[in-house]
Amino acid sequence: MEDHRIENKNKKKSFKKVILSLVVVVLCLLFYAGGYTFGKLSEGKINFKVDPDLYKQTKLTSMFQGKLIEQVWTILKTDFVDQEKIDEKELYYGALKGFVSGVGDPYTVLFDPETSKEFEDQISGKFEGIGAEIGLRDGVVTIIAPLPGTPAENAGLKAGDKVYSVDSLEVIGMSLDKVVRLIRGAKGTEVTLLIVSGNEEPRDVVITRGVIELDSVKWEFRDDGIAYVELSSFNGDTVEQFDNFIKELKQKSPKGMILDLRNNPGGLLDTALDISSYWIEDELLLIEKFGDGREIEYKAGNKAALKNIKTVVLINEGSASGSEIVAGALQDYEIADILGEKSFGKGSVQALKKLPDGSSLKVTIAKWLTPKGNSINDEGITPNVEVDMTPQDYVDEKDPQLEKALELLR
């Protein structure tokens, strides 16, 4: 069987990776996903050029026009014991970051010039890190999903793991973007995370950073007539790879298929919509709702090559963003059974606004709703058929979710 397929003889090994899972900021240069899902790149929602016309001046309210900042600065310069440690730049950007954090949205953040440049590099495709994604859950930095074959997964990280320190530096209360900067680094270097999994004792996990390069689509045509396809993310080349799968599928005439979106943290909106369109034809796929009440509706194309194939979609807590778009649309139209565990619940869109000094503001501009109007960000996707994956299943190399999906299709 060709390299791009999942071979039966490698099934246990491949499954073992999937099981290490229980959206949202890129954790050390994971591409496009989760907290950094920006909607349609082609429509310019990411803008790396300074354009003063983008910003209509809004007058500050009276609260911001007093001398309180100046008074605090005076006290620090007069009374702070370690005067040599005062860094004006750190104070300045720290104040702006605190200002932005006041909106209470973990995905709306200010990047100082250095972080802004690093982020642009990430979006441009220069990826070195551990290959996982983190978000904030109940105020704690949490692993959303490790990607298959990455240093994060090889080290045993799984979705739902809590991160309490990075290289012995406590990260409780720290901004998500600062945690990202602590964990990221050049390939070959090590980072130590203090991890808590469920009710287990805290443990140090040492991870050697690497280059993150993954095929986003893998598939297999099983002997029982079931087609199995796994999407690890929604990248620029995902649709092309999925088309190759479709070409083979048409020659096989399978009895049904399994779409595995477990641990898929998301990616490009266009790609998620294109994948949904393989099952849904000329119907509403997604609603993008903005703060001013505006709504943008995204509809399916007309290819729908899989609309007559019985499908089961696998999701878990590591399924976020684009995965939730696909699962939510197929669920709303009752086209597929959604099986597994409730998804992460990352359904918001961020735009990056470049500022004149080289810093930038990443701001949440919209939320995603399923075709029936359900909020992905607030609710996630609840499976029609709930099947948990237990630690013992992992030890025994069992996959009750996959087995249940096969049972439904048979």
DOKOL-518802 format. One line per 3 residues: number of its first residue (from 1); for each residue y, z, x of N, C-alpha, C. Coordinates in steps of 0.2 Angstrom, whole numbers. Each point is the difference from the previous one (the first is absolute). Example, Ala and Ser with C-alpha at 12.3 -4.5 7.8 and 13.67 -1.06 7.14 Angstrom:
# residues 2
1) -28/39/66/6/0/-4/6/0/4  5/-4/-2/6/1/4/5/3/-4
//
This chain:
# residues 410
1) -6/0/4/6/0/-4/6/0/4  5/-3/-2/6/-1/5/4/6/1  4/1/5/4/6/2/4/3/-6
4) 3/-5/-4/4/3/-5/-3/3/-6  -7/0/0/-3/3/-5/-3/7/2  -1/4/-5/-3/7/1/-8/-1/0
7) -4/0/5/-7/-1/0/-4/6/-2  -5/-1/-3/-4/5/-3/-2/5/6  -2/-3/6/-2/5/5/5/4/2
10) 6/-2/-1/6/5/2/3/4/-6  -4/0/-5/3/3/-6/1/7/0  -5/4/4/1/7/0/6/1/5
13) 1/-3/5/5/1/5/7/-1/-4  0/-6/-3/6/-2/-4/1/5/-5  -5/2/-4/1/5/-5/3/7/2
16) -3/2/6/2/6/3/8/0/1  2/-6/2/8/0/1/3/1/-7  -3/-3/-5/4/0/-6/-1/7/-3
19) -5/4/1/-1/7/-2/5/5/3  3/-2/6/5/5/3/6/-1/-4  0/2/-6/6/-1/-4/0/5/-6
22) 5/2/-1/-1/5/-6/3/-5/-5  58/-18/-3/-1/-4/5/6/4/1  17/5/7/-5/-4/3/4/-4/5
25) -4/1/6/4/-2/6/-5/-3/5  1/-5/4/-5/-2/5/-1/5/5  -6/1/1/-2/5/5/-1/-3/7
28) 4/0/4/-1/-3/7/-2/-7/-1  5/-4/-3/-1/-7/0/-6/-3/-4  0/2/-6/-5/-3/-4/5/-5/-4
31) -3/-6/-1/4/-6/-3/2/1/-7  6/-1/-2/3/-1/-6/-2/5/-6  -4/5/1/-3/3/-5/4/6/-3
34) -3/3/-6/2/6/-3/7/1/0  3/5/3/7/2/-1/4/-6/3  -2/-5/3/4/-5/2/-1/-7/-3
37) -2/1/-6/-1/-6/-4/6/-2/-3  3/-6/1/6/-2/-1/1/-5/-6  -5/-2/-3/0/-5/-5/0/-7/3
40) 4/-4/-3/-1/-7/3/5/-1/6  -3/-1/6/3/-1/6/5/-7/-1  -3/-4/-3/3/-7/-1/7/1/-3
43) 1/5/-4/6/0/-4/5/5/4  -1/1/6/5/3/4/1/8/-1  -6/3/-3/1/7/0/0/4/6
46) -2/-3/5/1/3/7/5/-4/3  5/3/2/6/-4/4/2/4/6  -2/-3/6/1/3/6/7/-2/3
49) 4/-4/-4/7/-1/3/5/4/-4  6/1/4/5/4/-3/4/-4/-4  1/1/-6/4/-4/-5/4/5/-4
52) 7/0/2/4/5/-4/1/-1/-7  -1/-7/-2/0/-1/-7/-5/3/-4  -6/2/3/-5/3/-4/2/7/-2
55) 5/3/2/2/7/-1/6/0/-4  0/1/-6/7/1/-4/2/8/1  6/1/3/2/6/1/0/5/-6
58) -3/6/1/0/4/-6/4/7/3  5/2/-4/4/5/2/-4/7/0  0/4/5/-3/6/0/3/5/-5
61) -4/4/-3/3/5/-5/3/6/4  4/4/-3/4/5/3/-4/5/4  -7/1/-2/-4/4/4/0/-2/7
64) 0/-6/2/-1/-3/6/7/-1/4  5/2/-3/7/-1/3/3/6/3  -4/6/0/2/6/3/0/0/8
67) 1/6/3/-1/1/7/-6/4/2  -5/0/-4/-5/4/1/-4/-2/6  -1/-7/1/-4/-2/6/4/2/6
70) 7/-1/0/4/1/6/-1/8/2  0/4/-6/0/7/2/-7/2/3  -5/-3/-3/-7/1/3/0/-2/7
73) 3/-6/2/0/-2/6/4/4/5  5/3/-2/4/5/4/-4/6/1  -3/2/-5/-4/7/2/-6/-2/5
76) -3/-6/-1/-5/-1/5/2/-1/7  6/-3/1/3/-1/6/3/6/3  1/5/-4/3/6/2/-5/6/1
79) -5/0/-4/-4/6/0/-7/-1/2  -3/-7/-1/-7/-1/2/-1/2/7  -6/4/1/-1/3/6/-2/-6/6
82) -3/-5/-2/-2/-5/5/4/-6/-1  6/0/3/5/-5/-1/-3/-7/3  -3/1/5/-3/-6/4/-5/-4/-4
85) -3/3/-5/-5/-3/-4/3/-4/-6  6/1/-1/3/-3/-6/1/-8/2  -3/-4/-4/0/-7/0/4/-3/-6
88) 6/-3/1/4/-2/-5/-4/-6/-4  -3/-4/3/-4/-5/-3/-5/2/-5  -4/5/3/-5/3/-4/3/4/-6
91) 5/3/1/4/4/-6/2/-6/-5  3/-5/2/3/-5/-4/-6/-3/-4  -5/-3/3/-5/-3/-4/-4/5/-4
94) -1/6/3/-3/5/-4/3/2/-7  7/0/1/4/1/-6/-1/-6/-5  0/-6/2/-1/-6/-4/-7/0/-3
97) -5/2/4/-7/0/-3/0/6/-5  3/6/1/0/5/-5/3/-2/-6  6/-4/0/3/-3/-5/-4/-4/-5
100) -4/-4/4/-4/-5/-4/-6/4/-3  -3/4/3/-6/4/-2/2/4/-7  6/1/-1/2/4/-6/-1/-4/-6
103) -2/-6/0/-2/-4/-6/-7/2/-2  -4/3/4/-6/3/-2/-6/-5/0  1/-6/3/-5/-5/0/-3/-1/7
106) -6/1/2/-2/0/7/0/-7/3  1/-5/-4/0/-7/3/7/-2/1  5/4/-2/7/-2/1/2/4/6
109) 1/-4/6/1/4/6/5/-4/4  4/3/4/4/-3/5/-3/0/7  0/-6/3/-2/-1/7/6/0/4
112) -1/4/6/6/-1/5/-2/-7/4  5/-2/4/-1/-7/3/-7/-1/3  -2/5/4/-6/0/4/-6/-1/-5
115) 0/4/-5/-6/0/-5/1/-7/-4  6/-2/-2/0/-6/-3/-2/-6/4  1/0/6/-3/-6/4/-7/1/0
118) -3/6/1/-7/0/0/-3/-2/-6  3/2/-6/-3/-3/-6/1/-7/-1  5/-3/2/0/-8/0/-5/-3/4
121) -2/3/5/-6/-2/4/-6/0/-3  -1/6/-4/-6/1/-4/-1/-6/-5  6/-1/-4/-1/-5/-5/-1/-7/3
124) 3/-1/6/-1/-6/3/-7/-2/3  -4/5/0/-7/-1/1/-2/3/7  4/4/3/-2/3/7/-4/7/-1
127) -6/0/-1/-3/6/-2/-5/3/5  3/6/2/-4/4/5/0/7/-3  -6/3/-1/0/7/-3/-7/2/-2
130) -1/4/-5/-6/2/-2/-3/-3/-6  4/-4/-4/-3/-4/-5/-2/4/-6  5/4/-2/-1/4/-7/7/0/-3
133) 0/3/-6/6/0/-3/1/8/-3  6/2/0/2/7/-2/5/0/-6  0/5/-4/5/1/-5/1/7/-1
136) 4/2/-4/1/7/-2/-3/2/-6  -4/5/0/-3/2/-7/1/8/0  3/2/-5/2/7/-1/3/3/6
139) 5/-5/3/3/2/6/-3/1/7  -7/-2/0/-4/0/6/-1/-7/2  0/-2/6/-2/-6/3/-7/-1/-1
142) -2/-6/-3/-6/-1/-3/-3/-7/2  -6/-1/3/-3/-6/1/-1/-4/-6  3/-6/-1/-1/-4/-6/-7/-4/1
145) 0/-4/6/-6/-3/1/0/-2/7  -6/1/4/-1/-3/6/-3/-7/-1  2/-5/4/-3/-7/-1/-7/-1/4
148) -4/-4/-3/-7/0/4/1/-3/7  -4/3/4/0/-2/7/6/2/4  4/4/-2/6/2/4/-1/7/3
151) 4/2/5/-1/6/3/0/6/-4  4/0/-6/0/5/-5/-7/1/-3  -3/-5/-2/-6/0/-3/-6/2/4
154) 1/-2/6/-5/1/5/0/8/2  6/3/0/1/7/1/-3/4/-6  -1/-3/-5/-3/4/-6/6/2/-5
157) 6/-3/1/5/2/-6/-2/-3/-6  1/3/-6/-1/-3/-6/6/1/-5  0/-4/-5/5/1/-5/0/7/-3
160) 6/3/-1/0/7/-2/1/5/5  -2/-1/6/1/5/6/8/2/0  1/6/2/7/2/1/1/1/7
163) 6/-2/2/2/0/7/5/6/1  -1/5/4/4/6/0/4/0/7  -3/-4/5/4/0/6/-2/-6/4
166) 5/-2/4/-1/-6/5/1/2/7  -5/0/4/1/2/7/3/7/0  -3/4/-4/2/8/-1/7/1/-3
169) 3/-5/-2/6/1/-3/-1/0/-8  2/5/-3/-1/1/-7/5/-5/-4  -3/-4/-5/3/-5/-3/2/2/-8
172) -2/6/-2/2/2/-6/7/1/-1  3/-4/-5/7/0/-2/3/-6/4  -3/-3/5/3/-6/3/0/-6/-4
175) 5/-4/1/0/-6/-3/-6/-5/2  -2/-4/-5/-6/-4/1/2/-5/6  6/-3/0/1/-4/6/0/3/6
178) 2/6/1/-1/4/6/-7/1/2  -4/1/-5/-7/1/2/-3/-6/2  2/-6/-3/-2/-7/2/1/-1/8
181) 6/2/2/3/-1/7/-4/4/4  -2/6/-2/-4/5/4/-7/-3/2  -3/-3/-6/-7/-2/1/-1/-7/3
184) 5/-4/-1/0/-7/3/0/0/8  -2/-5/3/1/0/7/-4/-6/3  0/-1/6/-3/-6/3/-7/0/0
187) -4/-5/0/-7/0/0/-3/3/7  -5/3/-1/-3/4/6/2/7/1  6/2/-4/2/7/1/-3/4/-6
190) 0/7/1/-3/4/-5/5/4/-4  -2/1/-6/4/5/-5/-5/5/-3  2/6/0/-5/5/-3/3/2/-7
193) -3/0/-5/2/2/-7/-4/6/-2  3/5/-3/-3/6/-3/-1/-2/-7  -7/-1/-2/-2/-3/-6/-3/6/-5
196) 1/0/-6/-4/4/-5/-3/-5/-5  -6/1/-1/-4/-4/-5/-2/4/-5  3/0/-6/-3/4/-6/1/7/2
199) -5/4/-1/-1/7/1/-2/2/7  -1/-5/4/-3/1/7/5/3/4  -2/3/6/4/3/5/4/-6/4
202) 6/2/2/4/-5/3/-3/-2/7  1/-6/2/-4/-3/6/5/-5/3  0/0/7/4/-5/4/-4/-6/0
205) 3/-6/-1/-3/-6/0/4/-4/6  -3/-2/5/3/-4/5/-1/-7/-1  5/-4/0/-1/-7/-1/4/-4/5
208) -4/-5/3/3/-5/5/3/-6/-4  6/-1/1/4/-5/-4/-3/-7/3  1/-5/-5/-2/-7/2/4/-5/-4
211) -2/-6/1/3/-6/-3/-4/-1/-7  4/0/-5/-3/-1/-7/0/-7/-2  -6/-3/0/-2/-6/-2/-6/-1/-4
214) 1/-2/-7/-5/1/-5/0/-7/-4  -6/-2/-1/-1/-5/-6/0/4/-6  4/-3/-5/2/4/-6/-6/-1/-5
217) -4/-6/1/-5/-1/-5/-7/-1/3  -5/3/-3/-7/0/2/-4/-1/-6  -5/-4/1/-5/-1/-6/-7/-1/2
220) -4/1/-6/-7/-1/1/-3/-2/-7  -5/-5/0/-3/-2/-6/-7/4/1  -1/4/-4/-6/4/0/-6/-3/-3
223) -6/2/2/-6/-3/-3/-1/1/-7  3/5/-3/-1/1/-7/5/-4/-4  3/-5/3/5/-4/-4/7/3/-1
226) 2/5/3/6/3/-1/4/-2/7  6/-2/-2/5/-1/6/4/6/1  1/2/6/4/6/2/5/-2/5
229) 7/1/-2/5/-1/5/5/6/0  2/1/7/4/6/1/6/-2/3  6/2/-3/7/-1/2/2/6/3
232) 2/0/7/2/6/3/8/1/0  3/-6/-2/8/0/0/2/-6/-3  6/-1/-2/3/-6/-3/5/-3/5
235) -3/-4/4/5/-3/6/2/-7/-2  3/-3/5/2/-7/-1/-5/-5/0  -6/2/4/-6/-5/0/-5/2/-5
238) 1/5/-4/-6/2/-5/-2/-5/-5  5/-3/-3/-1/-5/-5/-4/-6/3  1/-2/6/-3/-6/4/-8/2/1
241) -1/7/2/-6/2/1/-4/1/-6  3/2/-6/-3/1/-6/-2/-7/-3  4/-5/1/-1/-7/-2/-7/-2/3
244) -1/2/7/-6/-2/3/-6/3/-3  1/6/-2/-5/4/-4/-2/-4/-7  5/-2/-3/0/-3/-7/-4/-7/1
247) 1/-3/6/-4/-7/1/-7/2/0  -2/5/4/-7/2/0/-3/2/-6  4/4/-4/-2/3/-6/-2/-6/-5
250) 4/-5/0/-1/-6/-5/-7/-3/1  -2/1/6/-7/-3/2/-6/4/-2  2/7/-1/-5/5/-1/-2/1/-7
253) 5/0/-4/0/1/-8/-3/7/0  4/6/2/-3/6/0/0/3/-8  -4/5/-1/-1/3/-6/6/5/-1
256) 4/2/5/5/4/-1/3/2/7  6/3/0/3/2/7/3/7/0  0/2/6/3/7/1/6/-1/5
259) 6/2/-2/6/0/4/2/7/2  -1/1/7/1/6/3/7/1/2  4/4/-3/6/2/2/1/7/3
262) -6/3/1/1/7/3/3/0/7  5/5/0/3/1/7/5/-6/1  1/-4/-5/5/-6/1/7/3/-2
265) 4/1/5/7/3/-1/5/-4/-3  -1/-7/0/5/-4/-3/2/-6/4  6/-2/0/3/-5/4/5/-4/-4
268) 0/-7/1/5/-4/-3/-1/-1/-7  5/0/-4/0/-1/-7/-3/-6/-2  3/-6/3/-2/-6/-2/-8/-1/1
271) -3/3/5/-7/-1/1/-4/4/-5  3/6/-2/-4/4/-5/0/-4/-7  6/-3/-1/1/-4/-6/-5/-6/0
274) 0/-4/6/-5/-5/0/-7/1/-1  -2/6/3/-7/2/-1/-1/2/-7  4/3/-4/0/1/-7/-1/-6/-4
277) 3/-5/2/0/-7/-3/-7/-3/0  -4/2/4/-7/-3/0/-4/2/-6  2/6/-3/-3/2/-6/4/-1/-7
280) 7/0/1/5/0/-5/4/-7/0  0/-3/-6/4/-7/0/6/1/-5  5/-2/3/6/-1/-4/2/6/-4
283) -1/6/2/1/6/-3/5/5/5  3/5/-3/4/5/3/-5/4/5  2/0/6/-4/4/5/4/7/2
286) 6/0/0/4/6/3/7/0/-3  3/6/-1/7/1/-2/3/4/6  6/-3/2/3/4/5/7/2/-3
289) 0/7/-1/6/3/-4/5/3/5  6/-2/0/5/3/4/4/6/-3  4/3/4/4/6/-2/5/-1/-6
292) 3/-7/0/5/-1/-5/-3/-3/-6  -7/1/-1/-3/-2/-6/-3/-8/0  2/-4/5/-2/-6/1/-8/0/1
295) -3/-6/-2/-7/-1/1/-2/-7/2  -4/0/5/-3/-7/2/-7/0/-2  -2/-5/-3/-7/-1/-2/-3/-6/5
298) -6/2/2/-4/-5/4/-6/-2/-3  -1/-7/-1/-5/-2/-4/-5/-4/5  -6/0/-3/-6/-4/4/1/-7/0
301) -3/-3/5/0/-7/1/-6/-3/-5  -2/-6/1/-5/-3/-4/-7/-1/3  -1/3/6/-7/-2/3/-5/4/-3
304) 0/7/-1/-5/4/-3/-7/-2/1  -2/-2/6/-7/-2/2/-5/5/-2  2/6/0/-5/5/-1/0/3/-7
307) 3/-3/-5/1/3/-7/-6/1/-4  -5/-4/2/-6/0/-4/-6/4/4  2/3/5/-5/4/4/0/7/-1
310) -5/3/-2/0/7/-2/2/4/7  5/4/0/2/4/6/1/7/-1  -2/4/5/1/7/1/5/1/6
313) 5/4/-1/5/1/5/-1/7/3  -1/1/6/-1/7/3/7/3/3  2/6/-2/6/3/2/-1/7/2
316) 4/3/4/0/7/2/7/2/1  0/7/3/7/2/1/4/-3/6  -4/-4/4/3/-4/5/3/-7/-3
319) -1/-2/-6/2/-6/-3/7/1/-2  5/-4/2/7/1/-1/3/-6/-1  6/0/-3/5/-6/0/-3/-6/-3
322) -1/-5/5/-3/-6/-2/-7/0/-4  -4/5/3/-6/1/-3/1/2/-8  5/4/-1/1/3/-6/3/-5/-5
325) 3/-5/3/3/-6/-4/-6/-4/-3  -5/-1/5/-6/-4/-2/-4/3/-5  -2/7/1/-4/4/-4/3/1/-7
328) 7/1/0/3/2/-6/0/-6/-5  2/-6/3/0/-6/-4/-7/-2/-3  -5/0/4/-7/-1/-2/-2/5/-5
331) 2/6/1/-2/5/-5/4/-1/-7  6/-1/1/4/-1/-7/-2/-6/-4  -3/-5/3/-2/-6/-4/-8/1/-1
334) -3/5/2/-7/2/-1/-4/-6/3  2/-2/6/-4/-6/3/-5/3/5  1/6/2/-5/3/5/-1/7/-1
337) -5/3/1/-1/7/0/3/3/7  4/5/-1/3/3/6/-4/7/1  -3/0/6/-5/5/2/1/4/6
340) -1/7/0/1/4/6/4/6/-2  6/1/4/4/6/0/7/-3/-1  4/5/-3/7/-2/-2/4/-2/7
343) 4/-5/-1/4/-3/6/5/5/2  4/-2/5/5/4/3/6/1/-4  2/-6/-3/6/1/-4/7/-2/4
346) 0/-6/3/6/-2/4/2/-7/-3  5/1/-4/2/-6/-4/8/-1/0  3/1/6/7/-1/0/1/-5/6
349) 6/-3/-1/3/-5/5/5/2/4  0/-1/6/6/2/5/3/-6/3  6/0/0/4/-5/4/3/3/6
352) 1/-4/5/3/3/7/7/-3/0  5/4/1/7/-2/0/2/2/7  2/-5/4/2/1/7/7/2/0
355) 2/5/4/7/2/0/3/-2/7  7/0/0/3/-3/6/-1/3/7  -2/6/0/-1/4/6/-7/-1/3
358) -4/-4/-4/-7/-1/2/-5/4/-4  2/5/-3/-4/4/-4/-2/-4/-7  -4/3/-4/-1/-4/-6/-3/5/-5
361) 1/-1/-7/-2/4/-5/-5/-3/-4  -6/3/0/-6/-3/-4/1/4/-7  1/-4/-5/1/3/-7/-4/-2/-5
364) -3/4/-4/-4/-2/-6/4/-3/-5  -1/-6/-2/4/-4/-4/-3/-1/-7  -7/1/0/-3/-2/-7/-7/4/0
367) -3/0/-6/-7/2/-1/-4/-5/-3  -6/0/1/-5/-4/-3/-3/2/-6  -1/-4/-5/-4/2/-6/-5/-5/-1
370) -6/2/-3/-5/-5/-1/2/-4/-7  -4/-5/-1/2/-5/-6/1/4/-6  -4/6/-1/1/4/-6/6/5/0
373) 3/0/6/6/4/1/-1/7/3  -6/1/3/-2/6/3/3/1/7  3/5/2/3/1/6/-6/1/6
376) 0/-4/4/-5/0/6/2/6/4  7/1/2/2/5/4/-1/7/-2  1/1/-7/-1/7/-3/-7/1/-1
379) -4/-5/-2/-7/2/-3/-6/-3/4  1/-5/4/-5/-3/4/-5/-3/-5  -5/-2/2/-5/-4/-4/-6/5/-1
382) -2/1/-6/-6/4/-2/-6/-4/-2  -5/0/4/-6/-4/-1/-3/0/-7  -2/-5/-3/-4/0/-6/-6/4/1
385) -3/-1/6/-7/4/1/2/4/6  0/6/0/1/5/5/-6/2/4  0/-2/6/-6/2/4/3/3/7
388) -1/6/2/2/3/6/-4/-1/6  3/0/5/-4/0/7/0/7/3  -5/3/1/0/6/3/-2/0/7
391) 2/6/4/-2/0/7/-7/-1/1  -4/3/-4/-7/-1/1/-3/-7/-1  4/-4/-4/-2/-7/-1/1/-4/7
394) 6/2/3/1/-2/7/-5/1/5  -2/7/0/-5/2/5/-7/-4/-2  -1/-1/-6/-7/-3/-2/1/-8/0
397) 6/-2/2/1/-8/0/-1/-3/-7  2/3/-5/-1/-2/-7/7/-2/-2  0/-5/-5/6/-3/-3/-1/0/-7
400) 1/6/-4/-1/0/-7/5/-5/-4  6/-1/3/5/-4/-3/-3/-8/0  -2/-2/6/-3/-6/0/-6/-1/-4
403) -4/5/0/-7/0/-4/2/-1/-7  5/4/-3/2/0/-7/2/-7/-1  4/-3/4/3/-7/-1/-5/-5/-1
406) -5/1/4/-6/-5/0/-4/1/-6  -1/6/-2/-3/2/-7/4/-3/-6  6/0/0/4/-3/-5/-1/-7/0
409) 0/-3/5/0/-8/1/-7/-2/-2  -5/4/2/-7/-2/-2/-2/0/-7
//
